[in-house]
Amino acid sequence: MNERNSLVAAAVAAAGIEPAIKILDADAKTAAAAAQQLGCEVGAIANSLVFECDGEPLLVMASGAARVDTGVVADHLGATAIRKADPKLVRSATGQVIGGVAPTGHPAPLRTVVDQTLASYPVIWTAAGTADSVMPLTYAQLLALTGGVPLAVR
């Protein structure tokens, strides 16, 4: 494990969840790549997508099988505009790089939305701070860990 994984593990443990970070054989920058290495459905992969929402970072934990409808998310949050964050904003908001953003372990807590579709999976896999690391969580753990709002994102 590297420093980013250690920060994620510490945040997970601080939330009362046993960290179970797994280092993969190869980078898994996409949900399909992660699912293939883990032998699970793409939908059980929780993509950590960072958006800019009215000038502030917004983390959307979306099923790998979902495409986020930013209009739906904006309406629910009462936001004027939501757009995909650039790599610089992702890095400054999370301390992590695109393809490895964990739901936690960030410099400061992020406003978070969690895709309700993920609730149908007994185990959800999220990135753990790097493109080659993942960790299993339940939907309830993901909500608790992020303080996220459950939402149908598509």
C-alpha positions in Angstrom: 0.0 0.0 0.0 1.1 3.5 -0.7 0.4 6.8 1.1 -2.9 7.4 -0.7 -4.1 3.9 0.2 -3.0 4.5 3.8 -5.0 7.7 4.0 -8.1 5.9 2.7 -7.6 3.0 5.1 -7.3 5.4 8.0 -10.5 7.2 7.0 -12.4 4.0 6.6 -11.2 2.7 10.0 -12.1 6.0 11.6 -15.7 5.5 10.3 -15.8 2.2 12.2 -15.4 0.0 9.0 -12.7 -2.6 8.7 -10.6 -1.5 5.7 -10.0 -4.3 3.2 -8.0 -2.6 0.5 -7.0 -5.0 -2.3 -4.2 -4.1 -4.7 -5.1 -5.4 -8.2 -2.7 -7.0 -10.7 -3.1 -4.0 -13.1 -4.7 -0.5 -13.1 -8.5 -0.5 -13.3 -9.3 3.0 -14.4 -12.7 2.0 -15.7 -15.5 0.1 -14.1 -15.3 -2.6 -16.8 -11.6 -3.2 -16.1 -12.2 -3.4 -12.4 -15.2 -5.8 -12.8 -13.1 -8.0 -15.0 -10.3 -8.3 -12.5 -12.7 -8.8 -9.6 -15.0 -11.2 -11.4 -18.2 -9.2 -10.6 -20.8 -7.3 -12.5 -19.9 -3.8 -13.8 -22.9 -2.5 -11.9 -21.3 -3.5 -8.6 -18.4 -1.1 -9.2 -19.0 2.3 -7.7 -17.4 4.9 -9.9 -16.2 8.0 -8.0 -17.1 10.9 -10.3 -16.2 14.4 -9.4 -18.2 17.3 -10.8 -18.2 21.0 -10.3 -21.6 22.0 -8.9 -22.1 25.7 -8.7 -18.4 26.2 -8.3 -17.9 23.6 -5.6 -16.7 19.9 -5.9 -19.4 17.3 -5.9 -18.7 13.6 -5.6 -21.1 11.3 -7.3 -20.7 7.6 -6.4 -22.4 6.0 -9.5 -22.9 2.4 -10.5 -20.5 1.4 -13.2 -23.5 0.4 -15.2 -25.1 3.9 -14.9 -24.6 7.1 -16.8 -25.1 10.1 -14.6 -27.8 12.5 -15.7 -26.4 15.8 -14.5 -29.8 17.5 -15.1 -31.5 15.1 -12.6 -28.7 15.6 -10.0 -28.9 19.4 -10.4 -32.7 19.4 -10.0 -32.5 17.3 -6.9 -29.7 19.4 -5.4 -31.2 22.7 -6.4 -28.1 23.5 -8.4 -27.8 25.9 -11.3 -25.0 24.0 -13.1 -23.2 20.7 -12.8 -20.3 19.9 -15.1 -17.5 17.3 -15.0 -14.5 18.5 -13.1 -11.2 18.9 -14.7 -8.2 16.8 -13.5 -6.8 19.8 -11.5 -10.1 20.1 -9.5 -10.3 16.4 -8.9 -6.8 16.3 -7.5 -7.2 19.4 -5.3 -10.6 18.2 -4.0 -9.7 14.6 -3.3 -5.9 14.4 -3.2 -6.3 11.5 -5.7 -6.2 11.2 -9.4 -9.0 10.3 -11.9 -9.3 6.5 -12.1 -8.4 6.0 -8.4 -10.6 8.4 -6.5 -11.9 6.8 -3.3 -15.1 7.8 -1.6 -13.1 9.0 1.4 -9.6 10.0 2.5 -9.9 13.5 0.9 -8.3 16.7 2.4 -11.9 17.8 3.4 -15.3 16.1 3.2 -17.0 16.4 -0.1 -20.7 16.9 -0.8 -21.7 13.5 -2.0 -24.5 11.8 -3.9 -24.7 8.0 -3.9 -26.5 6.2 -6.8 -29.5 4.2 -5.4 -28.8 1.5 -8.0 -25.8 0.4 -5.9 -28.2 -0.7 -3.1 -29.1 -3.8 -5.1 -25.6 -5.3 -4.8 -24.6 -7.0 -1.5 -21.0 -5.9 -2.1 -19.9 -2.7 -3.9 -16.3 -2.2 -5.0 -14.9 1.3 -4.9 -11.5 2.7 -5.7 -9.1 3.0 -2.8 -7.0 6.0 -3.7 -5.1 4.7 -6.7 -6.0 3.2 -10.1 -4.8 -0.3 -9.0 -6.6 -0.5 -5.6 -10.1 -1.3 -4.6 -12.1 -2.0 -1.5 -15.4 -3.7 -0.8 -18.3 -1.9 1.0 -22.0 -2.4 1.5 -24.4 0.3 0.4 -25.0 1.3 4.0 -21.3 1.5 4.6 -20.8 3.7 1.5 -23.6 6.1 2.7 -22.2 6.2 6.2 -18.6 6.7 5.0 -19.4 9.6 2.6 -22.4 11.2 4.4 -23.9 10.9 0.9 -27.4 11.5 -0.2 -29.1 8.5 -1.9 -30.3 9.5 -5.3 -31.3 7.9 -8.7 -28.7 9.5 -10.8 -30.0 8.5 -14.2 
